[in-house]
Amino acid sequence: MAHTEEDQLSGAESAEPEFLSIEICAGAGGQAIGLRQAGFGHLALVEIDQYAVKTLELNIQDHEVWSWEREHCDIVSGDVKDFDPFRDAKKSADLLKTRGLDLLAGGVPCPPFSHAGRQLGKADERDLFPRMLDLVETLNPRAVMIENVRGIMDPKFSDYRDWIKARLEGGTYRADDGQLAHEEGLGYTVCQWGVLEASDFGVPQLRPRAILVAFRNDVIKDLKYEWPTATHEDPVSVAKSLETSMRERFKPYFEGEHAERAQKAFERWHRKALERDAELKGKGGGIAPTLVGGSKKHGGADLGPSRAKAAWKLLGISGMGVANDIATCAKKKTEDRDLFGPDGPMLTVRQAAIIQGFPDEWDFSGGKTAQYRQVGNAFPPPVAKAVGESIIDVLRAAREREQKNG
């Protein structure tokens, strides 16, 4: 892909960033994009899924906004349990030693705490909170950011949250046997562990995410951390966010044998989406239900469980699958399924990415299902940017305090 004007206007990309981060469970880069926009330069992005690794490599190689990362960031392919930052972050080894790490971030796997799963918590082999905390101990970053589903905040996980906080701060928690246990702590203060709603930050989707933000005690000291506030008073609707891309998909069929039904199908979608937005004005607006990426254990991609599909139908969109892109649709002649179905058009991967808040120029690697799973499992970049900026406010203030005190 050619470098975009947006890439060129993103600042002095090759200059050394003011703050440095390492991210685990990086996925397709949603959190990495947001943190980069906030002002963090990445020293390493760790990811186990091979398609997501290719996505990260593809975009970092392609875009000028990532030129610093091309020189200094290792994309580490493999299990984070095997990740050794001082061995695997080869490009940035000197920077890591001389400057230290400002932020360790990660969207650890959600299934152990998701309402859509069995909520096995710490008993789930996919739970990576312990690994994240081990890396905090190893790297001693100035700040920590951990993202997960809202389910981690459920009462059933209160003891587990207490353990996580105790591991960071020091203190007591209730162990598996019901007895009180004690952790010495890693010298951090958990400043906030709360839920942010993606639609408050311009993402046209109902996507609540639980975020933990902690700072090393010598950093936070006499400073106060401010939780991000909403950037959008009114949600951005699906009708508004998808109108351009939907028109682009239908346009090739506005002339020729499909002209009449293409025009009617587009207008029907647009009308339903606008009506839904008007109906819910003041009650959250016509935003999308939560996109879900699913897992490798299940079949092809669709837009989620029955309730989500019903919500999509009210927005004039079929949730029964993911559509081919424009070129593939034309080549394979799948317009009857992709565009003209009775419940409305299905989303393409690119449109799902818009619903997640990805920038237009961000590409995804793999087949359609692999691409959709990367998108559906992502952390929306605008939310990550807001949290990243709130963390940088403290890091910058702490740096100024240190410089003032000599």
Buried (B, 14 or more C-beta within 10 A) or exposed (E): EEEBEEBEEBEEBEEEBEBBBBBBBBBBBBBBBBBBBBBBBBBBBBBBBEBBBBBBBBBBEBBBBBBBBBEBBBBBBEEBEEBEBEEBBEBBBEBBEEEEBBBBBBBBBBBBBBEBBEBEBBEBEEBBBBBBBBBBEBBBBBBBBBBBBBBBBBEEBEBBBBBBBBBBBBBEBBEEEEEEEEBEBBBBBBBBBEEBBBBBBBBBBBBBBBBBBBBBBEBBBEBEBEEBEBEBEEBBBBBBBBBEBBEEBBEBBEEEEBEEBBBEBBEBBBEBBBBBBEEBEEEEBBBBBBBBBBEEEEEEBBBBEEEBBEBBBBBBBBBBBBBBBBEEBEEEEBBEBBBBBEBBBBBBBBBBBBBBBBBEBBBBBBEBBBBBBBBBBBBBBBBBBBBBBBBBBBBEBBBEEEEEEE
